[in-house]
């Protein structure tokens, strides 16, 4: 059996398909042949992805450079029989690994969801007889029989169809049900234009059909999406990349310093054992042990904040990634738009009317341009609306607070427009009882219904060409009949189509009361034209504002959709997207045009184009990758199966919670519970706030590690005893990180957080300015701790334990003072509010309480090698804290003034433009 053409079944005639698959549609496959093909092609299921062993995932939590040093330190301290120190160090490492393992939430369930979507039965013809089988038993060449409500059980080449319409929105993004055909199409058309194919998991909304299975399991379009999801690269987020770089840099510094200190000590005649402990103290002191735990907890708090703004985070680091995002690639249908077809314009009786309201909610009015309704003054308008409601097989229903359509979305839009004008389904169906109908057929492009009214009427709706060809008159607003000017109507259609509207035409005929059945001959000529209704899947009102806010925040928003180019460009213009324009209109690049571009050309197009239409799933993935190669941090939103690969490839994938498929949700990092694009703006704002607070924590904690390292180095150089011991260092690092540093997680977002551009992806966590502050504060900590240690020992004659206790207290108190400075990296406290974050003060009080226990409780003295100190020692420590606070406040004031001048210049420049 030849399979070389399996990717182009849509371009082949039915006879050739039968020949290639060695089957006839009348008899289907024999049972024997079906079994042989099942052995060759396997079951019609998606291959499940092998998951990583949980134990391996836990061990990988230790695969971090800084953790290596702590593990080595644990082994060395055990070797030196410092069991308490070893236990404390390892406990820190183990707790960090457990927290990381628990928060590992990127479970790849997308494949399971896809497999479940294929668990259904299928009606096939085998051995010349119809039979129902498990869809998993289907093989290429099987002949399947299809009807309204069915899901396609595999990819099928249609050989027969009657009025077949298929909802492919989950696969292609097309918001309107697709009318299918049996005629072949060119080989290079995108998926959405392969009208002779039915795709696995798409739903038949109308009609019947028959076809030959051409692909099963992994070879279906859904299967190819699975492979794209499984093959998508697991990207590191900006935060993980920056922390990894920071960790490697710190690792090198720690190794060099520890070896250097060890060598200096040996040269000075110190014992190797003592210098091992000094090296361990230096390593422990310079490693920010509390950083991994603090990052995890701060991100978890960010998750909680975002949940309140209707954004559910499935992976912790996605919180920070949102704050770094500089491009949002959004699906159109259901994300930027309502995913509910809505009539927006009506033309009847030589008059145009605007229809207010969005979606299926029956709220709005039919108005002229001057705002007047005038429904009673236009008989043609009344009949046009009635025709839309009566020549209709769909139903409008309310499910809780949502309005939904049973049937075709286009017919749903017509129902709603009539209801907005004051008509009701029950009232009109009772007054105009339906006697007969001619269902829509793609061959004729119209639907007609016969009604028992006085006079007896036929109402018709359909394509403009099909209706106008059968009309000789039109009804005026006053109810008069006049000769129709078809060119005038075509001009009106062109105007409406230019706005992205899908236009349907309406007509009627008065027939004898004796007529009880109708056929195509009854509506072939002399109809009365009633009007036009133009509809579109409208943009969400809140999405327009959200896009505006995102663009003002320096985030590019791009639309990537499977819908038609004109519709996509129109919606993009209404939403306010910014991109390349020609003749004042946004340019939409189609999937066929993308196919012709190489990677270099694609990069240029992806950069300056805002609208991509008729895009296939693999092209969405390619666009996301192209943007990422340019250094962009890409967020991708979507709700369909077709969005799965791009959602997973993106730096952050955002799925819709209500209308989103399970595939989209499981491939995403974040799910919007209200399907509202506007929630993304709120999530970005929260993400920026979380990153700000993470930066504040790092700027606060690193000077402590630097100061501790400098104190140890100074002690080795000067040949004095260590001012702080390893166990005391661990106490300082862990207790202050939890009781002081974590309080910064509750710091409110600073004003203007969405007025600044996204952070450059390559910008380090610590900029030059922040490194200078780190050096300044670290040096002040070293001077204060070492200076007061020497003062206690040499001037006051204190014991080593007492002097070390003072040095330990210096770090605790000065960190508490510096915490107040770090509530904002630039602004003074009076600008952010002294009491806008009470958790900071609660943390300081708690820290001082536990430090007092360490100093004055005998059992703590034994565990941490401390001794009680006098009140004057406390006052000297507080004095050092006051000096630190004043120095950092002055440094912040100088930087804030410079930053304010830069911002003023930039704002002035933007205003001039």
N, C-alpha and C positions, 0 to 999 in steps of 0.2 A: 504493500500500500504506500503510495507516494505521499510524503509529508512536507515536501519542500515549499509548498504554497500555503502552509497552514496559517501564516500570519496575514494572508491576503484573501481570505475566504469571501470577504465583502466585494471583491472585484471580479468574482467568477460567476458565470451563469449557473443556474440551478442544475442543469444537465451535467455540467463539468464537475460540480460538487459531488453529485451522485456517482459519477465515474471515478473520481479520485478516491472516494470512500467506499466504493464497491457496494452500493446499496440502492434500493428503490424506495421512494416514499410510500408506495402502495403496500409493500410487504415488510419493509424494515429489515433488520438483521435476523438471522436465524439464531436460535439459542446457543448453538454450537459456536458460531462466529462470535457472538457476544462474549462467551466465556474465554475464547482465545484472545480477544482484544483486551479483556479485563486483565488477563495474565501479562499482556504486553504493556498496557498503559497504567495498570493499577486502578485502585478505587478512585472514585470522583470525590476526593477529599484534599484538603490542604495539608501539606506536610508540617506537623507540629515542630516548633523550634525547641531544641534541647536547652533546658534551663541550667544555669550554673549551680553547682552544689552549694547549699547554704554554709557548710563548714568552710569551703574555699572562700566564699564571700566574707566570712568572719575573719579568716586569716589575712585577707587582703587589706583589712582595716589597719594592720600593722605595717603595711607597705608604704611608709612615709619616712623621708630622710631624718626628720627630727625625732621620730619614734625610735629609729635605729640607735641614735646616741643615747636615749634614755634606757633602752634595753641593754646596751653595752655598759652604761653606768650601773644598772642593776646587777649585772654579772660581776663587775669589778668590786662593788661594795659587798656583795656576798663573799667574794674571794677574800676580802679584807675583814670578814666577819662583822661588818656593820649591818646587822640584820634588820634593825629598825629602819635605817635609811633605805636599804634595799626594798623593804616591804612598802614603804611610802612611795618610792619612785615607781615601782611596778604597779601599785594600785592606781596611780595616776594614768599610766599607760593603758591598763586593762579597762578602766571606766570609760576612757575615751574611745576604745575599740567597741565596747558594748553599745555606747550611744550611737556611734557611726553605723553599726550593723542594724540597729533598730530603725534608724532613719533612712536606710537604703530602700527607697521607694520606687525606683525606676524598673518596675516589673514589666517585662515585655509580654503583655497579654493580648496584644493585637491579633496574633495568629490564632489564638483560641477563639476570639470573637468571630474571626472570619470563618473558621471551621464550623462554628455553631450556625452561622448564617446559611450554610449549605445543607443542613440537616432537614430534608424535606422529601416528599414523595414525588414521583413523576409518572405521567401517563405516556407509555411508549407503544409503538407498534413493533412487535416481534413475531416472527413466524406468520405474518399476515393477520395477526389479531391484536386488538388493543388490550393492554394490561397495565396495572399499577405496580410500580416497583419502587424500592428504596432508591432515592436519587444517587446514593453513593455507588450504585451498581451500573450507572450510565457509562457508556464508552463512546468514543468517536465513531460516528456512523449511525448511532441510534436515532430513530425517528420519533420525535416527541410531539404530543398534541397539547395545545395551550389554550387557556381561556382567561377571561377577566378575573382578577384577584390572585392569579398564580404568580409565583416567583419563577424566573427562569432558573432551571436546575443546573445549567451549564451554559457555555457559549454556544449559541444556536444560529445556523444559517437558515433564515426563513424561506420556505418554499411556497407556502400559502398563507394568506392573511385576509381577514375581513375586519376593517375598521380598527385595526390593532393600534393601541396607544400604550406607551410604556413610560413609567416614571423612572427616569435615569438620573435624577438629581443627586442621589448619593454617590454615583459614579462619575458623572460628568459636570455636575453643577448646574445643569439646565433646569430652570425653574418650571418650565411648561412640559407637560407630557409629550413625548416624541411620537409622531405618526410614523408607523413602520411601513416598509415596502418590501417587495421581493426582488426588485430590480437591482443589479450590481451597481456599485459606485467606484470611482477611481481608487487605485490602491493607496495613494498618499493622503487620503482624507483622515482627519482626526476622528477619534472614537465617537464623538457626538454626532458626526455626520455619516456614520455607517448604518444607514437606515434599514438595511436588509439583515442586520445581525441583532440578536437578542443576547444580552450579557448576563452572566450568572449573578444572581441576587437582586437584579432589578425587577420591578413589579409591573405587571400588566394591569392597567387601570380601565381598559375598555377593549372590547372586541375579542376575536378568536384568531388562532394561528396554528401553524404546523411547520416543523422545520427539522433539520438534520444537525445533530450534535457535532460540532467541529473541534471543540476543546473541552477538556475536563480537568478537574483538580488544579494543580500548579500551573497548567498551561492556559487557564482562563485568564481574562483580563484582571479579575479579582486575585487570581493566583500570582500574576505578575506583580500586582501591588504588594502582595505578601512578601515576595522576594525582595522588592525594593525596601520594604520596612525592615526585613531581617538583615539586609545588606547595608542599611544606612549606618554611617559611622557614628559611634558614640562620641559626641563632642564634649570637650572640656569647657566649662563655663569660664567667663572672664575671671571670676573670683578664684576658682580652683587653679587656673593658670598662674595668676598673680601670687597666690599663696605658695604654689609649687616653686616658682622662681625665687620668692622671698626665702623659702625654706632651704633651697640649695645654696643660696648666697650665705645664709646664716650658718649652714652646715660647714661650709668652707672656712668661714671666720672662726667658728668654735674649734674646729680641728687645729687650725693654725695657732690660735691663742693657747689652747690646752697643751699642745706639744711645746710651744714656746715657753710657757710658764713652767712646764715640767723640766725642760732643759735648763732654764735659768736656775731653778731650785737645785738641781743636781750639781751644776757648776758651783753653786754657793755652798755645797757640802751637805745639803739636806738629804734625809733618808728617802729612798725610792717610795716606801710605803706612805710616808707623809705627803710626798709630792703627788702620788696617785690620788689621795684624798683631796688635795688642793685642785688637781685637774678635774676631778669629779665635781667638786664644788663650783668650779668655773663653768663646766658644761651645764650643770643643773641651773646655775644662776643665769646663764645667757640664753637658755631655752625657755621660751614663753609657754610653760606647760599648760597654762589655762587657756591658751588661744584656741586649740581645736574644740574644746568643750564650749567655750564662750561663743565661738562662731556658730556651732550647732544650735545652741540655745537661742541665740539672737535671731537666727534664721527661723527657728520654730515659732518664736514670738511674732515674726513677720508673717508666717503662715496664718496665725490666728487673726492678725489684723486684716489680712486680705480676705479671709473667710467672711468677715463681717461686711466686706464690700463685694460679696458674691463671686469671689474668685477662689476656687479650691486648688491648692497647690499639691501636686503629686510628687514633687522632688524638691527637697529643701533649697538647693542652690539656685533653683529657678527664681526664688524671691529676689536674689541679688541680680540675676541675669536681666530681669525686667528693667532694673534701673540702668543697665548698660545699653539697652536696646536702642539702635539708631535706625532700624528699618522694620516696619511691620508689613508683611505680605498677607493680605486678607482675601479670603474667598468672598465672593459677592453674595450668593444666594444664602439667605438665612443668617448672614453675619453682618454685612453692611446693609442688607435689605431685609424686608419683613418675611420673605419666602411665602408671600401671600399675594397673588395677583390682584390688582386693584384698578378699577376703571377710573381714569383721571380726566378724560375728556370725552364729550359726546357732541356729535354734529347731527342736528335734525332740524328740518324746516328752515334751511339756509342760515341757521344760527349755531354758534359754538357755545358749549356749556362746560364749565369746570366742575369736577366732582371732588368735594373735600373728604377728608378722612383717609385712614390708611389701613390696609389689611382687610381681614374678613369681619372685623368688628362693625356692625351695622350702624355706625354713627357718622353723620356728615350731611352735606346738602348738595343739591344740583343747582348751580348758580351761573348766571351770565357774567360777563366781564365786569359789569357795573355793580355786581353784588346782588342783583334781584334774582329771585327764584323763577318766577314766570312759568311754572309748570302748567297752570290752568290755561295759559294763553297760547300754548303750543301743542296742538293735537298730535302732530308728528312725533314730538318728543315723548308724549305719553305712550303712544303705540310702540315706539322704539324700545322704551324701558319694559313695557309689558311683553314684547317679543323676546327680550333677553331673559325674562323670568319664566315665561311659559314654554318656550322652545328650549327646554333645559331638562336634563336628567339627573342633576346633582341636588344635594340638600345641604342647607346651612344648619349647624347645630352648635350648642354651647356646651363645652366640657369644663366644668368648674369655672374658672375665670377666662378661659381661652375659647375663641370661636374657631371652629374647624369646618372643613368642607368634606362631605362624603361624595366622592366623584372627581370630576375634572376641575382643576384649579381655574381654568378659563371660565367655565360655566359658573363656578363659585363667585367670580368677580362680577358677573352679570346679575346674579341673584342679589348681591349686596348693593349694587348701584340702584336697582329697582326699589329695594327696601329703604334706602336712603331718601328716595323720592316719595316715600309714604305708602308704598304698596306692600302687601303681605302675601306670602306664598299660599296660605290657606284660602284667603279671600279670592285671589285671582284664579286659583285652580278650581274653586267652586263655581265661580262666575263663568269661566271659560273651560269647561270640562273637556279634557283631551279625549278624542275619539280614535285617533290613529297617528302614526308618525312614520317618518322616513329617517332611519338612523344615519348618523354621519358616516360617510364613506370617503376615503381619500381620493377615489376616482372622481367623485362629484364635488367634493369640498363644501358640502352644506348639510344642514339638518332641517327638517320641516315637520310641523305638527298641525293636526287638524283639530279645531275646537268647536264645541256645540254652543255657539253664541248666536245672537241675533244682531246682524247677519252672521252666518256661519263663516269662520275665518281660517285661513292658513297663515301661520307665522313661520318665517324662515330666518336662519342665521347661517353665516358662512364666510368664506373668503370674499374679498371685495370683487375680484374678477368673476367668481361664480355667481354672485348675486346680481351684479350690474348687467351681466350678459342676459339675464332673464327679466330685467325691468324695462318698462317703456314709459312709466310715469313716476312722479314722486309726489308725496303728500306735503303740502305747505303747512306752515304753522297754523293757518286758519282752517285747515282741513280740506283745502281745495286740491284737485288733481291737476298737475301740470306736466308738460313734456320734460323728460329728464335730460340734464346736461351732464353727460358722463365725464367729460373732460374736467369740468368744474369739480366733480366729486373726486376724481383721481388727483387733482391738485391738492384738495383738502387732505386726502389720504397721505400724500407725500409730506405735507406739513406735519401731520401727526407722527408719521414714521420717523421723521428727522429728529423727533423728540424721544426716540427709543420706544414708542408705543406700538404694541401689537394691535392691529386694527381689524375689527370684524364688522361686516355689513349686515343690515336687517331689512327684511321686506315682508309684505303681506299680500294676500289675495282674498277677495270676497267670492265665495262659491255657493252653489245651490244648497238649500237645506237638506236635500235628499242625499247629498254626498256623505258617506260614512267611512270610506277608505280612500287613501290617496296613494299615488305612485309618482314616479319621476315625470311622467307626461303631464300631470296636473300642475306641475310647477316649472314647466319648461319655458314659459313665455308670459308676457303681459302682466308681470308682477308690479306691485307698487313699492317703490323704494321708500324706506322709513328713516334711515339714518345710519350713523357710524358710532361705534364705541371703541375708544382706544384705551388699552390697559397696559400696565407694567407692574413688575414686582418692585415696589417703591423703596427708597432708602429709609432707614430708621431715622426719625427726627433726632434722637439722642446720638446716633452715630455721626451725624453731621457736626455736632458740637464737639464730640470726642475726637474726631479727625482734626478739627481745627486746633484743639488744645495740644494734640500730639505734634502737629506740624510747628506750632509755636514753640514747643519744647525741643525742636531740632530733630524730630523723628520723621523720616520719610514714610508715607503710607502708600502702598502699591496694591492694586486690585488684580488678582489672578483668578480667572473664572473660566468655566467651560461654556458660558453663554455667548451669544453673538456679539460681534465687535461693536455695532452701532448701539445696541442696548447697554453694553458694558461701559462704553464711552459716555453715554448720556447719564447713566447713574453716577459715574465717577465725577462728571461735571456738576451734578446736583449736590453731591456730597462735598465737593470742594477740593478734590485731589489736585496736587500740583505735579505737573510733568510736562513732557514735550508736547507742543501744540502746533497745529497747522491750520491757518485761516481762523484762528481763535478757538478751535476745537481741540480737545485732548486727542492725542493719537493713540489708537489701540493696535497693538501688535498681535497678530493671530498665531495660533499654533503652527499653521503651515509655514508662516514666515520664519518662526523660530527654528523649524527644522532645517532651514537653509543656512543658518548662521553657524559659523565655527565658534570656538570658545572665546576667542579674542573679540569678535564682533558682538557676541552675546553679552560680554561684560559691559561694553559701551551702551548697548540697548537697555540692559537691566538697570544701569545707573541712572539714565535720564528719562526712562519711560515709566508711566504710572499705571497703565492699563494693559493687561494681557488677556486676550479672549480666545475662546475655542481651544483652550490649553489642555493637553492630555496629562495624566498623572505623572508620567516620567518627565515631562517638560516642567511641571511645577517643581519637581525635585531638582532638575538641572538649573532652574532659575535661582533657587535658594542657594545651591552650591556656588553658582557664579557670584552672587552677592557676597558670600562668605570668603571667597578667594580674594575679594577686594578689601578684606578686613572689616566687613560689616558684621554687627551683632544682629542676627535676624530672628524676629518673632514671626511665626506663621499661624494664622487663625483659620479654622475650618470646621466643618461638621460632617462631611461625607466620607465614604470609603476612599474616594479619590484623593482626599487630603492626607491620608495616613502616612505615606512615605515622606512627604515634605514636612509634616508635623514632627516626625521623629528626627529628620535631618536638621531641622532648624535649631538654633541655639535654645529657643524656647518654643514649644508647640502649645497652642491654645485652642482647646476644643469647646464646642457648644454643649451645654448640659442638657437642654430640653430637646432640641431637634438633632443633636449630634448622634451619629452612629456609635456603637460600642467600639468599633475599630478606631475611630477618630479619638475617642476619649482615652483609650488605652495606649495610643501612640503619643499622646500629648503629655506635657509637663504640668499644664494648668487647665482647669475646666471652669467655664463661666456658668454659674447656676441659673442665670437669667438670660443667657444667649445674647447679652447686650454688649456690643462693641464698646459702649461707653464705660463698661466696667474695666476694660483694659487700661484706659487712662488712669483710673483710680489705682489699679494694680501697679502701673508704672510709677506713679507717685509714691506708693508705699515702698516699692522696690528701691527707689532713690533714697528714701528715708532710711531704709534698712542699711544700705551701703554706707550712707553718711555715718550712721551710728557704729557700724563695724569699723570704719576708718577712725572714728573717735576712740574706739576701744584700743585699736592697734597703736595709735599715737599716744595713748595713755599708758599702755602696758610695756612697750618696748624700752622706753627710758629706764624703767625699773630694772629690766634685765641688763641693760647697758651699765647702769650704775653699779649693780651687783658685780658684774664682770670687772669693771674698773677698780672697785674696792679690792677684789682678790688680787688683780694684777699689781696694784699699788703695794699691797702687803708683801707680795713676793719680791718686788723690786727693792722695797725698803727693809726687807728681812724681818718683818714683824709677824706676830701671830695673826691668823685670819680674823677680821672684825666680825664676820658672820659665818656660821657653820652651815654645811649642806642641808641639814634638816630644818634649820631656821630659814634658809632660802626657799625651800619647798613650802614652808608655812606661809611665807610672804607671798609667793607667787600664786598659790592655789586659793588661799583665803581672800586675798584682795581681789583676785579675778572674779570670784563668785559674789562676794559681799559689796565690792565697790564697782568693778568694771562692768558687771552685768547690769547695773542700774542705768547705764547709758542706753540700754535697749529700750527703755521707756521714755527716752528723750523725744519730745514732739518734733515733727518735721519743721524745719526752719522756713521762714517766709521766702517766697520766690524760688522754691525748689523746682517748679516746672517752667521757670523762665530761663533756665540755663540750658545749654546744649548737652547732649549725652556725653559721658566721659569717653575719651579716646580709649579704644580697646587695649592699646599698648601702654597706656599710662600706668606707671607702677602704683602700688598702694600708697607708698610713701614718696611724695614728690620732693623735689630739692628743698622747698621751704620747710616741709614737715621733717625731713632728715635733719635740717639745721636745728629745728626745735628739739628733736630727739637728742641730738648731741648736747644742746644747751641744758636740757633738763637732766639728762644722764650725768653730765659733768657736775651739775649742782647737787644731785643726789650723792654722788661719790664724795664730793668735798664735805657735805654735811655729815654723812655717815662716818667717813674715815676721820674727819676732823674731830667730831664729838667723841669717837672711840678713843683717839689719842688723848683728847682732853681728859676724859674720864680716867684713863690709865695713868698718864704721866703727870697730870696736874693734880687731880683729885685722889689718886692712888686707889682707884676702884679695882675690884678683881676682874679677871678676864671675862668671867660669866656676866658680871654687871655691865662691863663696857660693851660686850657683844649684845646684851639685851637692849642697851641704848641705841646701838647701831641698827638693830632690827626694828626698833620703834621708830627710828628716823625714817626708814623706808615706808612703814605703814602710815605714819602721819603725813609725810610729804606726798605719798600717793593719794591720800584722801583730799589733801588741799589741791593737788594737781587735777584731781577728778573734776573739781568745780571749774577749773580753766578749760577742761576738755568738753564741757557741755556744748560748746560751739568752738569750731576751729578758728573762727575769725571774729565773731561778735562778742562784745563784753556782756557780762551777766545781766545788766539792767535792760539790755535790748531783748534778750530771750525770756526774761522773767525770772526773778529769784526763786519763785516757788512753782514754776510751771512743771517741774518734775520732782515731786516730793520723795520719790523712791531713792534719789541720791542721798538725801539727808537720813532716811531710814537706814540705808546701807552704811553710811559713815558711823552712825550711832552703834549699829550692830558690830561693825569692825572694831571700834574702840572698846566695846564690851568684851569681845573675845580676846583682844590683845591684852586687856587687863587680866583676864584669866590666865593667859600664857605667862604673864609677868608675876602674878601674885599667888597663883594656885600651886602648892608644893608638887602635886603629881605632874603638872605641866612643866614645872621647872626641871623635873627629872627627865621627862620625855624630850623637851626641846632645849635643854642645857641653858636655861634662863635663870635670872635672879631678880628679886624685887629691886626697884630703883626709886630714888627720892623724887619729891615734887619739883625740885630745882632742875633735875634732869629733864623732866617733862616740859618745863618752861623753856629750856634751851632748845628742845626739839620743836616746840611750837613756834619759837622765834625763827628757826630755820625755815619752817613751813610758810611763815608770813613773807619772808624774803623771796622764796620761790614763787609765791602767788603774785607778788608785785612785779617781779622780773618778767614772768610769762605774760601778765596782763599788758605790760608795756610792749612786749614783742608782738602780741596780737593786735594791739592798737595800730602799730606801725604797718603791719601786713594788711589790716582791714582798710586803712586809709589808701594804701596803694591799690588794693583790689577794687575799692569803690571808684577810684579814678579811672581804672581800666574799664569797668562796667559802664561808667558814664560816657566814656568815649565811644564804646561799642554801641550803646543804645542810641547815642546821637547819630552815629553813622547809619544805623538801621533805619532811623526815622527819616534821614535825608534821602535814602533810597526809596 
